Amino acid sequence: MKDLKQGAWTTAYLDFTADGKRNDGKSTPFAAGHKVDDLFFFIQPDGKEEVKLLIDEVVLYDAGRR
């Protein structure tokens, strides 16, 4: 995620099939039915200011199988 507004709450929707990165070294695409056991948030400051990430809620939806 880039260009987030400083000092304001933002709602963000991420598509794990496109935006997710696997943590096990495999390049298998993330698909419906796969299990999520960890979420990592890597924060990179824009300039020298201290970064504070506040997360209010995380909701995971499974698109299901077709």
Steps between C-alpha positions, in 0.01 A plus 500: 500500500634839408402865532295457817377824655685592819290558813179357355319168511490321167299199392704267283401189310777263395474212259731231636508326164660812353653684800600211727853367535557142612720455805608141423717574199260339253356684202165318511217752445278570800159358415157452657511241776861569601554570867648822641707450815691829515462859389807725490497878463832649388511875550739727317516865605467778247783722615637507855174516693411217736241260361200384700263245351162460672282211391139500612367189333611223266237295317588213270253382238536178306372532147415132502553240237336511159 
